[in-house]
Amino acid sequence: MKLFYSPGACSLAVHIALHESGRPFEAVRVNLKDGEQFTPAFLAINPKSKVPAIARDDGSILTECPALLFWVARTSPGAGLLPEDAEGQARAIEWMNFISGSLHNGGFTRISRGERFVGDPAHAPAAIEKAKADTAKFLGIAEEMLGGRDTALASGHSVVDDYLYVLARWVPRADKDLADYPTLKRLHDRVAARPGTQKALAAEGLG
Ligand SMILES: N[C@@H](CCC(=O)N[C@@H](CS)C(=O)NCC(=O)O)C(=O)O
């Protein structure tokens, strides 16, 4: 199995989960800064020009963070990366849809790729300011959803926490301090200390 990633990108969540699962995999770096995601070689892997993607041993490709995190967790029995019950799994999907749709793509992506969201480049600075305000609002919602607990799910640590950890690393991009979100900060610090996270950070040159 191969994981296509970029250092510190949302793919880091899947990288952490794979280390937590204990399964063998190869990590393949994609150079987003140089536009490698738009090359024919990478488009053959993911026509959406995004990391993460996983090429499975049967040759099939899976994309989208929530799907990859769910798949790693569900195909790693005994690793305890997701609860087994319907309520726990529904809460995991609720969280991951919010992280992917609102916090990431409705927030941080509009900050870091602001020029893509406007017709006239002159409007980009104002669009990025609005994106920062929206991202801060979504971070506040995440803080409330945690309800004082340093795990997204009541059952304990899960792949959802790996995902939230990566987004918590990006908080300064919204001109905010992680300390403004004390429960998210506790989750971040807890996940940062886990061996799987340490291994993924080291492998991405972030350790
Ligand atoms: N919906 C996708 C979004 C993935 C995404 O936005 N990945 C970013 C890195 S965090 C990326 O590859 N960006 C490259 C680009 O937009 O050109 C997911 O959840 O996996």
PDBQT file of the ligand as one rigid body, heavy atoms in Angstrom, charges set to zero:
ROOT
HETATM    1  N1  LIG A 301     -11.618  16.916   0.192  1.00  0.00    +0.000 N 
HETATM    2  C1  LIG A 301     -10.237  16.508   0.202  1.00  0.00    +0.000 C 
HETATM    3  C2  LIG A 301      -9.382  17.758   0.309  1.00  0.00    +0.000 C 
HETATM    4  C3  LIG A 301      -7.909  17.434   0.246  1.00  0.00    +0.000 C 
HETATM    5  C4  LIG A 301      -7.074  18.709   0.146  1.00  0.00    +0.000 C 
HETATM    6  O1  LIG A 301      -7.589  19.836   0.092  1.00  0.00    +0.000 OA
HETATM    7  N2  LIG A 301      -5.753  18.484   0.115  1.00  0.00    +0.000 N 
HETATM    8  C5  LIG A 301      -4.832  19.587  -0.048  1.00  0.00    +0.000 C 
HETATM    9  C6  LIG A 301      -3.694  19.486   0.988  1.00  0.00    +0.000 C 
HETATM   10  S1  LIG A 301      -4.326  19.761   2.664  1.00  0.00    +0.000 SA
HETATM   11  C7  LIG A 301      -4.212  19.519  -1.425  1.00  0.00    +0.000 C 
HETATM   12  O2  LIG A 301      -3.850  18.465  -1.888  1.00  0.00    +0.000 OA
HETATM   13  N3  LIG A 301      -4.122  20.663  -2.086  1.00  0.00    +0.000 N 
HETATM   14  C8  LIG A 301      -3.510  20.781  -3.376  1.00  0.00    +0.000 C 
HETATM   15  C9  LIG A 301      -4.229  21.788  -4.219  1.00  0.00    +0.000 C 
HETATM   16  O3  LIG A 301      -5.352  22.203  -3.843  1.00  0.00    +0.000 OA
HETATM   17  O4  LIG A 301      -3.685  22.177  -5.245  1.00  0.00    +0.000 OA
HETATM   18  C10 LIG A 301      -9.980  15.562   1.375  1.00  0.00    +0.000 C 
HETATM   19  O5  LIG A 301     -10.658  15.668   2.394  1.00  0.00    +0.000 OA
HETATM   20  O6  LIG A 301      -9.112  14.680   1.242  1.00  0.00    +0.000 OA
ENDROOT
TORSDOF 0
